[in-house]
Amino acid sequence: MLTSVISPIISATPGLPEYWNIVIAGLLILLSLMEVLAATQKWNRDINCSFNIAIIPLILNFIGIIIFKATEVI
């Protein structure tokens, strides 16, 4: 009886979140910063690792966005 009163209603609609363009902009900014810093004397292994930690998930999200947009068009 109690579960019928408290049962939540969850609905998920398939699609891209509203912030997908921020993911792409952030990826471009991080890749640009990585290229600029790689040309300076400040570049070292720790900075490279930090950038990779931030860039790899954004690249995976970017690939997912491309796949979703491609299937949406087809």
N, C-alpha and C positions, 0 to 999 in steps of 0.2 A: 504494500500500500504506500509506504513512504517513497519507494523508488519511482512510482508513477508520478508523484508530485514533484520530485527533484530532478527527474531526467532532463539533461540539457539537450538543447536542439543545436546541432552543429551542422552547418552547411558550408561546403567548400566549393567554390567555382574554379574550374581549371583555367589557367591563364597566367600571364606574367604579372608580377606585382607592379605597383605604380612606380617604384623606384628603379626600374631597370635601366633607365637612361643615366642615373647617378652611378650605377655600377660601371657602365661603359666609360663615363667621364673620369671616374676614379682610376680605372685601369690605364687609360691614356695618360693621365697625370703621373701616375707612379712609374710607368714605362719611360716617360720623358725625363723624369727626375733621375731614374736609374742610369740613363744614357749620359746625362750631364755630369752626374757625380762620378761615373766610371772614368771620365776623362780628367778628373782632378786628382790631386795627391791625397785627398782625404779618403779615397776609396780603399777599403780593406775587406777582409773576409767576413767580419761581423756585420758590416753594412750590407754586403751582398746577401747574407743569410736573412737579414731583417726584411729586405725588399722581396726576397723569394717567398717568405712567409706571408706577406701581404698580397703578392701578385698571383701566386698559384691558385688560390680560391677564386679570385676575380676572373682569371682565365677560364676556369671551369664553369663559372656562372655565365661568362660571355659565350662559351660554346653551347651551353644550354639555351640561351636566348636565341642564338642563331638557329639551332635545331627547331625550337618552338616556332619562330617566325617563318621558317621554311615550310613546316608542316601546316601552318595556318594559311599560307598562300595556296598550297596544293589542295 
